[in-house]
Amino acid sequence: MLLYVDTTQNNLIAIGIKDKNKFIAKKEFASNHAQAEKLLPGIEKLLKAKGLKLHDLRGIRVANQGGSFTSLRIGVVTANALAYALGIPVRGESGRTKTARAGKESLKIVEPLYGGEPRITKKKKLFNIQ
């Protein structure tokens, strides 16, 4: 079973479970800029609806390009953390992975591919004082 995660849209989370080459479950739900709070509970509900547990997963695929900085990062970080905790492979939909060192072991992680600088780093003018 493979878990698919897509948080590239600010107001929507799309997840799915694929067995062999066929989706056996898909779910899209509104997140309203709350992907971090809704992604893991959504995955848990989707698995439970199919009578599955996290340990039934054999891999994770995650959308790792497009969308806003924060929404993209939430999906990629969650996918990497789950894959690490479960000891299963993770791959970005772009196909790009990176090898990282964790103590004595090396592991594959997905890197987010951003389309530009995040807007969170731009300074905002708070007051117009003259």
KEFI-374161 format. One record per residue (C-alpha): residue in three letters; y negated, x, z negated. Coordinates in Angstrom, 2 decimals, padded with zeros to 5 digits. Each point is the difference from the previous one (the first is absolute). Last residue first. Example, Ala and Ser with C-alpha at 12.3 -4.5 7.8 and 13.67 -1.06 7.14 Angstrom:
[SER,[001.06,013.67,-007.14]];
[ALA,[003.44,-001.37,-000.66]];
***
This chain:
[GLN,[-060.64,005.70,-008.74]];
[ILE,[003.23,-001.30,-001.48]];
[ASN,[002.55,-001.54,002.36]];
[PHE,[002.93,-000.15,-002.36]];
[LEU,[003.70,000.54,000.44]];
[LYS,[000.10,002.06,003.19]];
[LYS,[003.66,000.50,000.70]];
[LYS,[001.59,003.38,000.45]];
[LYS,[002.88,000.20,002.44]];
[THR,[003.30,001.07,-001.52]];
[ILE,[001.46,-003.49,-000.30]];
[ARG,[-000.48,-000.52,003.72]];
[PRO,[003.13,002.01,000.68]];
[GLU,[-000.40,002.58,002.75]];
[GLY,[001.69,-000.85,003.24]];
[GLY,[003.12,-001.41,001.64]];
[TYR,[002.19,000.99,-002.92]];
[LEU,[003.58,001.14,000.43]];
[PRO,[001.83,-000.52,-003.27]];
[GLU,[002.58,002.68,-000.73]];
[VAL,[003.61,-001.00,-000.54]];
[ILE,[002.10,002.11,-002.32]];
[LYS,[003.19,001.96,000.49]];
[LEU,[001.38,001.82,-002.97]];
[SER,[000.60,003.55,-001.08]];
[GLU,[001.81,000.79,-003.19]];
[LYS,[-000.63,002.78,-002.51]];
[GLY,[-003.04,-001.61,-001.59]];
[ALA,[-001.24,-002.66,002.36]];
[ARG,[-000.88,001.77,003.25]];
[ALA,[-001.36,-002.01,002.90]];
[THR,[001.29,-000.38,003.55]];
[LYS,[-002.23,-002.07,002.23]];
[THR,[000.76,-003.07,002.06]];
[ARG,[-001.29,-001.28,003.31]];
[GLY,[001.95,-002.76,001.78]];
[SER,[-003.15,-002.05,000.59]];
[GLU,[001.82,-002.82,-001.82]];
[GLY,[000.11,002.29,-002.99]];
[ARG,[003.36,001.00,-001.33]];
[VAL,[001.63,-000.12,-003.42]];
[PRO,[003.45,001.29,-000.87]];
[ILE,[001.85,-001.09,-003.16]];
[GLY,[000.20,001.54,-003.48]];
[LEU,[-000.88,-003.30,-001.70]];
[ALA,[-002.95,001.38,-001.98]];
[TYR,[-001.19,002.14,002.93]];
[ALA,[000.30,-002.84,002.50]];
[LEU,[-001.80,-002.38,-002.35]];
[ALA,[-002.83,002.48,-000.58]];
[ASN,[-000.41,000.80,003.71]];
[ALA,[-000.04,-003.68,000.96]];
[THR,[-002.53,-000.86,-002.73]];
[VAL,[-002.26,002.91,000.97]];
[VAL,[000.12,-000.98,003.68]];
[GLY,[-000.70,-003.68,-000.62]];
[ILE,[-002.86,000.64,-002.42]];
[ARG,[-001.53,002.72,002.21]];
[LEU,[-000.25,-002.33,002.98]];
[SER,[-001.81,-002.66,-002.04]];
[THR,[-002.39,002.58,-001.45]];
[PHE,[-001.00,001.76,003.21]];
[SER,[-000.30,-003.16,002.06]];
[GLY,[002.32,-000.92,002.81]];
[GLY,[001.79,002.24,002.44]];
[GLN,[002.70,002.54,-000.63]];
[ASN,[002.92,000.35,-002.38]];
[ALA,[001.92,-003.23,000.48]];
[VAL,[003.02,000.57,-002.24]];
[ARG,[003.72,000.34,000.56]];
[ILE,[002.32,000.27,-003.00]];
[GLY,[003.64,001.04,-000.18]];
[ARG,[003.46,-000.83,-001.35]];
[LEU,[-000.99,-003.00,-002.13]];
[ASP,[002.73,-001.62,-002.11]];
[HIS,[-001.33,001.86,-003.06]];
[LEU,[-003.16,-002.14,000.11]];
[LYS,[002.09,-003.10,-000.61]];
[LEU,[001.22,-002.70,002.37]];
[GLY,[000.87,-003.69,-000.36]];
[LYS,[-002.07,-000.89,003.09]];
[ALA,[-002.71,-001.83,-001.99]];
[LYS,[000.16,002.81,-002.57]];
[LEU,[-000.90,002.60,002.63]];
[LEU,[-003.00,-002.00,001.19]];
[LYS,[-001.14,-000.71,-003.56]];
[GLU,[000.21,003.70,-000.98]];
[ILE,[-001.90,001.06,003.11]];
[GLY,[-002.74,-002.52,-000.76]];
[PRO,[-000.21,001.15,-003.64]];
[LEU,[-000.40,003.57,001.31]];
[LEU,[-002.75,-000.87,002.51]];
[LYS,[-002.13,-002.46,-002.00]];
[GLU,[-002.08,002.05,-002.46]];
[ALA,[-000.58,002.99,002.27]];
[GLN,[-000.60,-002.26,003.00]];
[ALA,[-002.86,-001.80,-001.75]];
[HIS,[-002.71,-000.04,002.71]];
[ASN,[000.62,-003.70,000.66]];
[SER,[003.79,000.43,-000.01]];
[ALA,[001.14,-002.87,002.17]];
[PHE,[003.69,-000.08,000.74]];
[GLU,[002.36,001.00,002.75]];
[LYS,[003.74,-000.11,-000.50]];
[LYS,[002.97,001.07,002.04]];
[ALA,[003.72,-000.17,-000.72]];
[ILE,[003.22,000.78,001.88]];
[PHE,[-001.74,002.11,002.60]];
[LYS,[002.56,001.30,002.48]];
[ASN,[000.96,003.49,001.12]];
[LYS,[002.43,000.86,-002.82]];
[ASP,[-001.37,-002.02,-002.87]];
[LYS,[-003.79,-000.21,-000.04]];
[ILE,[-002.07,-001.13,-002.93]];
[GLY,[-003.62,-000.96,000.51]];
[ILE,[-003.49,000.33,-001.40]];
[ALA,[-003.43,-001.04,001.25]];
[ILE,[-002.99,000.07,-002.35]];
[LEU,[-003.24,-001.68,001.03]];
[ASN,[-003.69,-000.04,-000.93]];
[ASN,[-000.99,003.63,000.47]];
[GLN,[002.30,000.55,002.99]];
[THR,[001.94,003.26,000.17]];
[THR,[002.36,-000.99,-002.79]];
[ASP,[003.23,000.13,002.02]];
[VAL,[003.34,000.65,-001.70]];
[TYR,[003.50,-000.05,001.53]];
[LEU,[003.05,000.32,-002.25]];
[LEU,[003.22,001.16,001.62]];
[MET,[003.47,-001.21,-000.86]];
***
